[in-house]
């Protein structure tokens, strides 16, 4: 018999800044490979977001929108670096707002984790540190570059605001540009943008403060690495201090992740895990939550309703982030609420990241066998 779980804490509302989110489930950002080649939103992407909203997700975080042409990370990635994108971007909140779901635009710059065939010129980074997975040496950002980068994130937030998004997320994880500034492994500068924790976090602080000055009540959250899994990289103890500094700058929430491509250990670990091993970034999120007063999101192999409910009920995190399960089961949250399902059937095979558009590779394999 299905069990109505509507009374669960996971279906209680929560405020992120001034925004009321209807439940505790987050669709964590992923690259959908569904924009046009020039970065323009397509009807296919809007249809995906509409389907996710129909599945009763509380907050949908978009795929990573690149804020400068040089910051493109992948083919058919959505652009937000020019006003010409606003018309297409407007279709995404419209699709979502037919439902109670809220939507944030994730703003990103690939930094040294791009490919030379995707951009013009040499990729930039806080310091010239070789990137072995894409086999390139970036150039060190100048003071003028840093000013331009800050402005690009602020302008991206303006465009998201004009397009009707409910807030923005700054991508400061997984080795992308803002993450690289935060990490002592990739930021070896000795000027005002490197060295101490306060100097390495300064670029993100400046972005938050400037967005806050221009759009006072517009919610701003950050995706933050808790651990780079690199020798000499960001570690959990320092990520806690960074979280405090970002909160003081006016941040409204933190999604806690970890990993980099270079470490060979990204944020989406392959393979099924026992219930006791779900939420593999939740321990780090719990430590950050103890240090700040803003909402903290827990992610990492989340699959089982009872486990996720305990994470929130026990005060370890405030919200639950899901990515791969929602590619396989876009109505998972609704199914959880109605008691139709106790656990996502996602097997963490990572076959969903298809350059022709994200989709569940395991389901495709099954359909071919039938």
C-alpha positions as CSV (number, residue, x, y, z in Angstrom):
1,X,0.0,0.0,0.0
2,X,1.4,3.4,-0.9
3,X,2.2,5.7,2.1
4,X,1.5,9.4,2.0
5,X,4.7,11.1,3.1
6,X,3.5,14.6,2.7
7,X,4.0,15.2,6.5
8,X,7.7,14.4,6.3
9,X,10.2,17.2,7.0
10,X,11.4,16.7,3.4
11,X,8.1,18.2,2.2
12,X,8.2,21.2,4.5
13,X,9.0,24.6,3.1
14,X,12.3,26.4,3.7
15,X,13.6,29.9,3.0
16,X,16.7,30.6,1.0
17,X,17.3,34.2,1.5
18,X,13.9,35.8,0.8
19,X,12.7,33.0,-1.3
20,X,10.3,30.3,0.0
21,X,11.1,26.9,-1.5
22,X,8.2,24.4,-1.2
23,X,10.2,21.4,-0.1
24,X,13.7,20.2,0.7
25,X,14.6,18.5,-2.6
26,X,17.1,20.2,-5.0
27,X,17.9,19.3,-8.5
28,X,21.6,19.7,-8.5
29,X,23.1,21.3,-11.6
30,X,24.4,19.1,-14.4
31,X,25.4,19.8,-18.0
32,X,22.5,18.8,-20.2
33,X,24.1,19.1,-23.7
34,X,20.8,20.6,-24.9
35,X,21.6,24.2,-25.9
36,X,22.3,25.2,-29.5
37,X,26.0,25.3,-30.5
38,X,26.1,29.0,-29.8
39,X,24.7,28.6,-26.3
40,X,21.0,29.6,-27.0
41,X,18.3,27.8,-25.0
42,X,16.3,25.2,-27.0
43,X,12.7,24.1,-26.6
44,X,14.1,20.7,-25.7
45,X,15.9,22.2,-22.6
46,X,12.7,24.0,-21.6
47,X,10.7,20.8,-21.9
48,X,13.2,19.0,-19.7
49,X,12.9,21.6,-17.0
50,X,9.1,21.6,-17.2
51,X,9.1,17.8,-16.7
52,X,11.4,18.1,-13.7
53,X,9.1,20.8,-12.2
54,X,6.1,18.6,-12.8
55,X,7.9,16.0,-10.7
56,X,7.6,18.4,-7.7
57,X,11.3,19.3,-7.1
58,X,11.5,22.2,-4.7
59,X,14.4,24.0,-6.3
60,X,15.8,23.3,-9.8
61,X,19.3,24.5,-10.4
62,X,20.1,24.9,-14.0
63,X,22.9,23.4,-15.9
64,X,26.1,25.5,-15.7
65,X,25.6,28.7,-17.8
66,X,28.9,30.1,-19.0
67,X,29.5,33.7,-18.2
68,X,32.2,34.4,-20.8
69,X,33.0,32.8,-24.2
70,X,36.4,31.8,-22.8
71,X,34.6,30.0,-19.9
72,X,32.8,27.5,-22.0
73,X,33.3,24.0,-20.6
74,X,31.4,21.7,-22.9
75,X,29.7,21.5,-26.3
76,X,26.1,22.7,-26.4
77,X,26.4,24.4,-23.1
78,X,23.9,27.2,-22.3
79,X,25.4,30.7,-22.5
80,X,24.6,33.8,-20.4
81,X,27.4,36.1,-21.5
82,X,25.4,38.4,-23.7
83,X,21.9,40.0,-23.6
84,X,21.0,38.2,-26.8
85,X,20.5,35.1,-24.6
86,X,17.8,36.6,-22.4
87,X,14.9,35.9,-24.6
88,X,15.7,32.1,-24.7
89,X,16.6,32.1,-21.0
90,X,13.1,33.4,-20.2
91,X,11.5,30.2,-21.5
92,X,13.1,28.2,-18.6
93,X,11.5,30.0,-15.6
94,X,8.2,30.2,-17.6
95,X,8.3,26.4,-18.0
96,X,9.1,25.8,-14.3
97,X,6.8,28.5,-12.8
98,X,3.6,26.6,-14.0
99,X,4.4,24.6,-10.9
100,X,5.4,25.5,-7.3
101,X,9.1,24.7,-8.2
102,X,11.6,27.5,-8.0
103,X,14.6,27.8,-10.4
104,X,18.2,29.2,-10.0
105,X,20.6,29.8,-12.8
106,X,24.1,28.3,-12.1
107,X,26.8,30.7,-13.3
108,X,30.1,29.2,-14.3
109,X,33.5,29.7,-15.9
110,X,35.5,26.7,-16.9
111,X,38.9,28.3,-16.4
112,X,41.7,25.8,-17.0
113,X,39.2,22.9,-17.4
114,X,38.1,23.8,-20.9
115,X,39.4,22.5,-24.3
116,X,41.3,24.6,-26.9
117,X,38.7,23.7,-29.6
118,X,35.9,25.2,-27.5
119,X,37.3,28.7,-27.0
120,X,39.6,31.2,-28.7
121,X,42.9,32.0,-27.1
122,X,44.6,30.5,-24.1
123,X,42.5,29.5,-21.1
124,X,43.0,31.5,-18.0
125,X,43.5,30.5,-14.4
126,X,44.5,32.1,-11.1
127,X,48.1,30.7,-11.7
128,X,49.8,29.0,-14.6
129,X,49.4,25.4,-13.3
130,X,49.3,22.6,-15.9
131,X,46.0,20.8,-16.3
132,X,46.8,17.1,-17.1
133,X,43.3,15.9,-18.0
134,X,42.9,18.3,-20.9
135,X,46.7,18.7,-21.3
136,X,47.0,22.4,-21.4
137,X,48.9,25.1,-19.6
138,X,46.7,28.1,-18.8
139,X,47.9,31.7,-18.6
140,X,47.8,33.5,-15.2
141,X,44.9,36.0,-15.0
142,X,45.9,39.6,-14.9
143,X,44.3,42.2,-12.7
144,X,42.3,43.3,-15.7
145,X,41.2,39.7,-16.3
146,X,40.0,39.4,-12.7
147,X,37.9,42.6,-13.0
148,X,36.4,41.3,-16.2
149,X,35.6,37.9,-14.6
150,X,33.9,39.5,-11.6
151,X,31.8,41.7,-13.9
152,X,30.9,38.7,-16.1
153,X,29.4,36.9,-13.1
154,X,27.6,40.0,-12.0
155,X,26.2,40.6,-15.4
156,X,25.2,37.0,-15.6
157,X,23.2,37.5,-12.4
158,X,21.5,40.5,-14.0
159,X,20.5,38.6,-17.1
160,X,19.2,35.7,-14.9
161,X,17.2,38.2,-12.9
162,X,15.8,39.8,-16.0
163,X,14.9,36.4,-17.4
164,X,12.8,35.6,-14.4
165,X,15.0,33.2,-12.5
166,X,14.4,33.1,-8.7
167,X,18.1,33.3,-7.8
168,X,21.6,32.3,-8.9
169,X,24.2,29.7,-7.9
170,X,27.9,30.5,-8.3
171,X,29.8,27.4,-9.4
172,X,32.9,27.4,-7.1
173,X,33.5,23.7,-7.1
174,X,35.1,20.9,-9.1
175,X,38.1,22.8,-10.3
176,X,36.3,25.4,-12.4
177,X,37.6,28.9,-12.3
178,X,36.2,30.2,-9.0
179,X,37.1,26.8,-7.4
180,X,40.6,27.2,-8.8
181,X,40.9,30.7,-7.1
182,X,39.8,29.1,-3.7
183,X,42.3,26.2,-3.9
184,X,45.9,26.6,-2.8
185,X,46.9,24.0,-5.3
186,X,45.8,26.1,-8.3
187,X,46.1,29.6,-6.8
188,X,49.7,30.3,-6.2
189,X,49.5,34.0,-6.5
190,X,51.3,36.4,-4.1
191,X,49.1,39.5,-4.8
192,X,45.8,40.5,-3.3
193,X,44.0,37.6,-5.1
194,X,46.2,34.8,-3.6
195,X,48.0,33.5,-0.6
196,X,45.9,33.6,2.5
197,X,42.3,32.1,2.6
198,X,40.9,35.6,2.7
199,X,42.8,36.6,-0.4
200,X,41.9,33.5,-2.3
201,X,38.2,33.8,-1.5
202,X,38.2,37.5,-2.4
203,X,37.0,37.1,-6.0
204,X,33.9,35.2,-4.9
205,X,33.3,37.7,-2.1
206,X,33.5,40.6,-4.6
207,X,31.0,38.9,-6.9
208,X,28.5,38.2,-4.1
209,X,28.8,41.8,-2.7
210,X,28.3,43.4,-6.1
211,X,25.3,41.2,-7.0
212,X,23.8,42.0,-3.6
213,X,24.4,45.7,-4.0
214,X,22.6,45.7,-7.4
215,X,19.9,43.2,-6.7
216,X,19.3,43.5,-3.0
217,X,16.8,40.6,-2.4
218,X,18.0,38.3,-5.2
219,X,19.0,35.0,-3.6
220,X,22.6,33.9,-4.1
221,X,24.0,30.5,-3.3
222,X,27.3,28.8,-3.9
223,X,28.4,25.3,-4.9
224,X,31.5,24.8,-2.8
225,X,34.2,22.1,-2.8
226,X,34.7,20.7,0.7
227,X,37.8,18.8,-0.5
228,X,39.8,18.9,-3.8
229,X,41.2,15.4,-3.2
230,X,44.5,16.8,-4.4
231,X,47.7,17.1,-2.5
232,X,48.1,20.7,-1.6
233,X,44.5,21.4,-2.5
234,X,41.5,22.7,-0.6
235,X,40.7,20.6,2.5
236,X,37.5,20.4,4.7
237,X,39.0,22.6,7.5
238,X,39.6,25.5,5.1
239,X,36.3,25.1,3.3
240,X,34.6,25.8,6.7
241,X,36.4,29.1,7.0
242,X,35.6,29.9,3.3
243,X,31.9,29.2,4.1
244,X,32.0,31.7,7.0
245,X,33.6,34.4,4.8
246,X,31.0,33.9,2.1
247,X,28.1,34.1,4.6
248,X,29.6,37.3,5.9
249,X,29.6,38.7,2.3
250,X,25.9,38.1,2.0
251,X,25.5,34.5,0.7
252,X,22.1,32.8,1.2
253,X,23.0,29.1,1.0
254,X,25.8,26.6,0.3
255,X,25.7,23.3,-1.7
256,X,28.6,21.2,-0.4
257,X,30.4,19.1,-3.0
258,X,34.0,18.0,-3.7
259,X,36.5,16.6,-6.2
260,X,38.2,17.7,-9.4
261,X,38.8,16.0,-12.7
262,X,42.6,16.2,-12.1
263,X,42.2,14.3,-8.9
264,X,40.5,11.4,-10.7
265,X,37.7,11.7,-8.1
266,X,35.0,14.0,-9.2
267,X,31.6,14.7,-7.5
268,X,29.7,11.8,-9.1
269,X,31.2,8.6,-7.8
270,X,30.3,5.6,-10.0
271,X,28.7,2.4,-8.5
272,X,25.9,1.5,-6.2
273,X,26.4,2.1,-2.5
274,X,24.8,0.7,0.6
275,X,22.4,3.0,2.5
276,X,25.1,3.7,5.1
277,X,27.3,5.1,2.4
278,X,24.8,7.5,0.8
279,X,25.3,11.2,1.0
280,X,29.1,10.9,0.8
281,X,29.5,14.7,1.0
282,X,27.0,15.0,3.9
283,X,29.7,14.7,6.7
284,X,31.5,17.7,5.2
285,X,28.2,19.6,4.8
286,X,27.3,18.8,8.4
287,X,30.6,20.4,9.6
288,X,29.9,23.5,7.4
289,X,26.3,23.7,8.7
290,X,27.6,23.8,12.3
291,X,29.7,26.9,11.3
292,X,27.1,29.0,9.4
293,X,23.5,30.1,9.9
294,X,22.4,29.9,6.2
295,X,20.9,26.7,4.6
296,X,23.3,23.9,3.7
297,X,22.6,21.4,0.9
298,X,23.8,17.8,1.2
299,X,24.7,15.6,-1.9
300,X,26.6,12.6,-3.0
301,X,24.9,9.4,-4.0
302,X,21.5,10.2,-2.4
303,X,19.1,7.5,-3.2
304,X,16.9,6.3,-0.3
305,X,14.0,8.3,1.1
306,X,14.4,7.2,4.7
307,X,18.2,8.0,4.6
308,X,17.5,11.5,3.2
309,X,14.8,12.1,5.7
310,X,17.2,11.3,8.6
311,X,19.8,13.7,7.1
312,X,17.4,16.6,7.4
313,X,15.5,15.5,10.5
314,X,18.7,15.0,12.5
315,X,19.9,18.5,11.5
316,X,22.9,17.3,9.5
317,X,21.8,19.3,6.4
318,X,18.8,21.5,5.5
319,X,18.2,20.4,1.9
320,X,18.9,17.3,-0.2
321,X,20.5,17.6,-3.6
322,X,19.9,15.0,-6.4
323,X,21.3,14.8,-9.9
324,X,21.6,11.4,-11.6
325,X,18.4,10.0,-10.0
326,X,16.4,12.8,-11.6
327,X,17.8,12.0,-15.0
328,X,16.5,8.4,-14.6
329,X,13.3,9.3,-12.7
330,X,12.3,13.0,-13.2
331,X,9.2,12.4,-11.1
332,X,11.1,10.8,-8.2
333,X,10.2,13.5,-5.6
334,X,6.5,13.1,-6.5
335,X,6.8,9.4,-6.2
336,X,8.5,9.7,-2.9
337,X,5.7,11.9,-1.6
338,X,3.0,9.5,-2.7
339,X,4.8,6.5,-1.2
340,X,5.1,4.9,-4.6
341,X,8.8,4.4,-4.3
342,X,11.3,4.1,-1.4
343,X,14.5,4.4,-3.3
344,X,15.7,5.6,-6.6
345,X,16.5,2.9,-9.1
346,X,19.6,4.9,-10.3
347,X,22.6,2.6,-10.4
348,X,25.2,5.4,-10.6
349,X,26.6,4.0,-13.9
350,X,27.3,7.6,-15.2
351,X,26.1,6.6,-18.7
352,X,23.6,9.5,-18.5
353,X,26.1,12.2,-19.6
354,X,25.4,11.8,-23.3
355,X,26.8,14.5,-25.7
356,X,23.5,14.2,-27.6
357,X,21.6,15.1,-24.5
358,X,21.5,13.7,-20.9
359,X,19.4,10.6,-20.6
360,X,19.5,7.4,-18.6
361,X,21.9,5.1,-20.5
362,X,20.8,2.1,-18.4
363,X,17.2,2.5,-19.4
364,X,18.3,2.7,-23.1
365,X,20.2,-0.6,-22.7
366,X,17.1,-2.2,-21.1
367,X,14.8,-0.9,-23.9
368,X,17.1,-2.4,-26.6
369,X,16.9,-5.8,-24.8
370,X,13.1,-5.9,-24.8
